Amino acid sequence: MEDTLIYNYSRSSSLGKKGNLEELFLAKYSEIQKNTDAPCYFWGNVGQPFILARCLITLSNIVKSSFNLSPFQMALLKDPVVTAGNERLRFEGFSHCAGVYARIDVLPDGLDGEFLENGTTNVDFNQPMITALGSIRPNENIMLSVGEKEVGVYKEETKVVERKVPLPVKWIKGLGTVQIYLSESEQLHVFNKIQTQQLFRGMPKGVIKSDYYLIVRGNKPMFSPVKSAEAVCVGGIHRLRLLEPLLPYIDYMQVFAHSNMQSTTWQLYMGNIRFSFSLSKESWRGFSGEGALLDSLVTEISDEWIDVLDKYAYANQSFNATALALEDNISLNKMTNLTGRLAAMGMLGYDLDDHSFFYRRLPFKLSRILKLNPRMKNAEKLIEDGKVEILNTNSKRTEARVEGTGVHHTVILEEEKERCTCEWFSKYQGERGPCKHVLAVKKLINNE
């Protein structure tokens, strides 16, 4: 059974009415901030409450969905993560299978209120609240509160537990991996509202097991089962149907693709609200199982760096690795590895429009997240047991031998290529990150 983190809410999220004003309260939970002087993260008006309500319902549908698990495995609901700070709110979550990642960005011009605290938490998405969101009408005013709005310090000991919710470890792992894929993606297409609706109307019916390709003929985008030049590969295309309820409200849509087509991202724009929707390469492959971050974890980075950043960085703050390296006289290589380690721990998100990472202060204990890379731990064990032998190495090429179970594997590292004779490398050819043997060799030569 998959490891889970069990967390409790003090009360349920709800939508209430005070006079002529609707008041939306999203209950929060943090494993590391059990007592706080701030009554909530954000309290104020939402500029587009009807659109935000539709986005939150869509996000809820995404986190309840799965494309490779049985109904029994899907029985437990998962609640989204919200980050508040830097004058914006971000709601994000994964499908149960972690193959779909979605995020709502409410930008500064879409909020009129006060950020009483910056941070990241889980919010309770219960069914009564979802039903209430569905009742919000266009042009209706609502106040939004993320967290408990009350006077004084709220003591953990006095809380009454309404419900317990398990958060899969794969979500925490996915928060790291998906950001790397986003940072390596580029914008390929911009479609207006009519083009976007035409594209989705032409989507094939049913569950599609083969790859489809996004192509543009003339001024018309379409999906095709036939690959062609400049086509964008989309695996598990039926997952895009989760976006259909939002299409009547969009201004336009942008499509981003990973450089090696490991993911695609479909970003909807609705005034001051953005809805990002990322798909893994195939529906059976969740973002949590990929090895995109492992290369960045090869070089050792002191945990003190992590602690310092977590104490002094604030939620949604832009994280510019190059600027930080120049300002603090840190080598770019070390900053690259620090960025990778922060992302691996889920502490960085990526904004496609701003072309930059942003910081999220997770509501989970860092010690839990540091244990989530078994391939790296296996590589360290190979080094510790003396099973890695460097045969020859120079600036352009390294050849090594790594002892396996009843066999020795040959690892060759070159400037733009790496190879291993193990079964993992033969099967995936580097598409799912380096194998433990390659990682062991890299770690050994990088830290000598």
N, C-alpha and C positions, 0 to 999 in steps of 0.2 A: 504493500500500500504506500502511496506517495506521501512523503513528509508534508505536514501542514503546520501552520502557525495558527493557534486558536486565539481569537481576541473577542472582547466583550464590548458592547455599547451600553452607555448609561441610560439611554432612552432611544426610542425609535425616531427616525426622520419623519417629518410631518409637514403638511401645508395647512395653515390656519388662517382665519380671517379676523382682522381688527378694523372695525368700521368699514370703509370702502377699500381697504388695502389688504391684499393677500400677503402672507408672511411664510416664506419657505425656509424651513429649518432642516439642515443636513447634519445628522449626528455624526460626530467624529470619534476616532480612536487612535491613540498613539501608545506604543509599547514603551517608549522612552520618555514621554512627557506626561506622567500621570497626574502631576499637580502643576497648575499654571496660574499665574496672576492675570493672564489675558482671558476674557470671557469667550472669545472665539477668534478665528483667523480673519474673517471678513464680515462686515455688516453694512448693508446699504442697498441702493436701488440697482436693478439690472435694466440696461437700456433696451434689450430685446427679450423680454421674458417668455413670449410665446415660442420664439426660435430656440432659446436655451432649453425650454421644457421639452421640445421635440428632440433636441440633440441628446439630452439626458436620458430620455426614453430609448432612443436608438443605442446609446452606449450601454444601457441596462440590458437591452436585447442581445448585444454583442457579448457581454460578459456571461450571459446565460447560455450562449450557444456553444456548440462543439461540432467538429467536422471529422473526428476520428475516434470518438469515445462512445461507449455504450450508454443507454439511458440510465443504467444503474450508476455509472461513473459520473453522470451529469446531474445527479440528484441534488447536489448542494450548490446554492447560489454563491456567487463571489461578488464582493462589493468594490467599486472603483476606488482609485487613489486620487486625491485632490491635492494640488500644490498651490499655496497662496503666497503672494509676495511680488515685489517689483511692479505693483499696480496692475496685476493680472491674476486670473485664476486658470488653472489647468486641471481638467478632469481626464483621467486616463485609465485604461484597463485592457485586458486580454480576453479572448474567447477562452472557454474552459480548456481547450486543447492547446492554447498558447500559439496558434498559427495565425491569429488575427489580432492586431494591435490597433487601438483607436484612442484618439485624444481630442478633447474639446478645449480650445483656447479662447477664453473671453478676454479680449484685449483692453487696454486702459480706457479707451474712449467708450467702451461698452459697460463701464461700471461707474457708479457715483456713490461712493461710500468711504468707509475707513478700514484700513488693514490694521487690525489690532495686534496681530501676531503674524510672523511669516513662518512657514513650515509645510510639512507634508503629512497627510493623514489618510486613513481609510474612511469613507463615508458610507453610511447605512442606506442601501437602496432597497427598502421594503416594498411590498406590493401595494399597501394603501397609499404610500407616497407616490409611486408610479401612477396609480389611478388618479390621484389628485393632480399630478402634472398634466395628465391628459385632459383635464377639465379647464386648464388655463386657456383663455380666449385671446385672439389678437388684440393688441392695444390695451391689454389689461396690465395694471401696475402691480409689481410684487417687490417685496424686500427679501433679500437673500442673506441668510446667516449660515456660515460654516463653523459648527462648533456650538457650545452651550452659551447662550446669551443671558447672563445673569450678573448680579452685583456680588462682589467678594470672591474669595478663593474657593474653588470647588474641590472638595476633598475626595480622594479615591475611596476612602473607607465608607462614605455615605452613599455611594452610587448603588442603584438598583439595576441589576443586570437584566436587560430585556431579551437579549438573544446572544448566542455564540456563533461565530462565523469562522470557518476554516479558510485560510489563505494558502494556496499551493505554493510550494517552493519554486515551481516552474515559473510562476508570475514574477518572483523576485529575480530569477535568472533571466527571464525574458526582458525585464526592464533594462538590463545591461546590454544584451546582444542586439536588440532592435535599434538602439541608438547608434551603434557602429554601422549598421546597414544604412540607416538614414544619412549619416554623415558622409557615406560613400555613394550617395544617390545624386542624380542630377535631373533637373526639370526637362522633360521632353515635349510635353504638349500643354496647351491652354485651350480649353473648350468653353464656349459660352453656354448659357442655360439650355437653349434649344438643341445645340449639338450634344450636350450631355444627356438630355432626355432621349434623343434619337438613339444614342449609343446604347443606353440601358434597355430601350424597347427592343433592340435587336439581339439582346443576350439570349443564348440558347437555353432551352428549358431543361429542368431536371438537374441531377447531380452529374457534373461533367468530370470524368476521370482523366482525360487527356489534356494536354496543354492547348490553350487558345492564345491568339496573338492580337494585340491592338494595332490596327493599321489605319491610315488616313488616305482616302482616295478623293482627290480634289479638295473639297472642304468638309467632307463627311467622314467622321470616325466610325469604325466598325470593328467587330470581333470576327476573327477568321481562324479556322482550324489549320490553315496552311501558313507556314512561316515564309516571310518575305523580307527583303532588305528594309532596314530601319524599323522592323516590327518589334513591339514590346511583348515579351513572353509573360503570360499570366497563367499560373497554375491554380487549379481549384477555382475557376472563374465564378462558379455559382455562389461563392462567398460574398461577392459584390452586391448580391440582392439585399444584404443588410442595410445598404445605403439608400435604397429606393424611397423610404418614407421622407427623406430629407430633400429629395430632388426638386419638389415644387417650390422650395424656399431659397434656392441657391442663386447667387449672382453669376458665378462661373466655377469651373473646376480646373485644377492643375494635376498633371500626372507626372510622377517622379519614378525613376527606375534605378536600381542598384547597378553599379558598373558591370557586374557579372550576372545580372538578372537573378540574384538571390532573393530579391524582394521587389515589390512595387508599392507605391504609396499614392493614394487618391485623395486629394485635398480639396474640400468644399469650402467655398467662401460665402458667408451670409452676413453682410454688414461688418460688424465688429466681432463676429464669432467665426472661428475656423474649426472645421471638423476634419481631422486627419485619419486615414484608414489604411493601414499597412498589411499586406499579405505576404506570408512566407512563400517560398518557391513552389511547394506543393502543399495540399491541404493536410497531408499526414505528417508534415514536418513543422513542429512548433519552433518559434524563435528561441525557446529555452534550451533546446538540444544542440544548437549550433556552437561552433568553436571560434567564432569571429574575434573573440577577445583574448584568446590564449597567447598569441604572439606578444601582446602588450604586457603580459604578466611574467615574461621570461626574466627581465631584469628586476632585481630586488629594489623595492621602494620602502623606506621606513614607514611603519604604521603611524609614527608621530606626524608625518605629513598629512595623513588622512585625518587624524584627530584635529590638527590645527585648522584644516580647511573646513571641517564640519562645525567647528566652534565659531569661525569668523565669517564664513560665507553665509549668505542669506538666500532663501528660497527664490527660485526663478532668476537669480543673478546670472548674467552672462558669464560664461567661463571661457576665456580666451587664453589658450595654453601658450601661444607664441608671445603675447604681451606679458603674461605672467613670468615666462622664462627670461625675457629681456629685463623686466623690472627687478627681478630678484637674482639675476645673474645665475640662472640654472641652465644647464645644457638642454638643447632641444630634444635630444634623445631621452633624457630623464623625464622631461615634461610629457613626451609622447607616452612613456610607460606609466606615468602618474595619471594621465588622462584615461588610459586603458584600464588601470586598476579602479579608478573612481567609477568608470562606466560599468565595469564588471560587478561592482557592488551595488549598482542601481542608483548611484548618487548623481549621475548626469543624464539629462535628456538632450534631445537635439531638435532645434528649430530650423526647418528647411528654408523658410523665408528669410530668416536672419543669418543663415549659414553659420550658426554657432551653437555650441553646447550651452545648456543652462543647468544650474545647480538645483537639486532637490534634496532636502533634508529628510531622509527616510524615517518613518515611524517605527522601524524595526531595529533591533540591536545589531550593530556592525559585526559582532563576533559570529552571528548566525550566517551572514552573507559571505564572510571570508572562507567558509567551508564548502562553497558551492561549485568548485571546479575540480572534480575528481581526476580529470586527465592530467592536470598540473600536479596534483598530489601524487599520482602514479609516476610521473616523470621524476619528481623529487625523490621518490622511493628508489627508482633505478639508480640515481646518482648516489644516494646514501648507501646502497648495497654494493657499490663498486661495479656495476654492470655496464657502464659506459666507458668505452675506450676510444680516444681520439687517435686515429691512425696518422693523419697529416692535416695541417690547416695552414692557410695563408689568407690574405685579404680578399681573395676571389673565390676560394673553394675550400670546403672542409669535408673530410671523409672520416666516418666513425663506424664503430661496430658496437651494437647494443645486444646484450644477452637477453633472449626471450625464454619461453618455456620449451626446452628441448631444441632450440634453434637460435642462431645468431642473425640479427638483422643488420643490413648495411644501410647507413644513412649518408646521403650526400647533399650538402648545402652549397648552392652557388648563388651568385648575385641576384638573379631573378627567378630561381627555381630551387625547389627542394624535393627530395625523393627518399622513399624508404621501401624496403622489400617486404614490409608486414602486410597482413591481410586488410587492415583498416585503410592504409594508404591506397592499396590496389582497388578497393571498393569505391572510395570517395574522391580520390585524386585531388585532395586538398579543398574540396568544396565545403566540407564541414569542419574546417580548421585543421591544424597539424595533429599528427598522431603523438602518442606519449613518447615514442622513441625520438622523433624530431625535436619535440619540446625539451627532452632531457639533454640532447646534444647542444641545442641553442643555449639552454640555461647554464650548462657547464662552461662553454666557451665565453659567454657574456659576463660571467661573474668570476672569472679567473683573475 
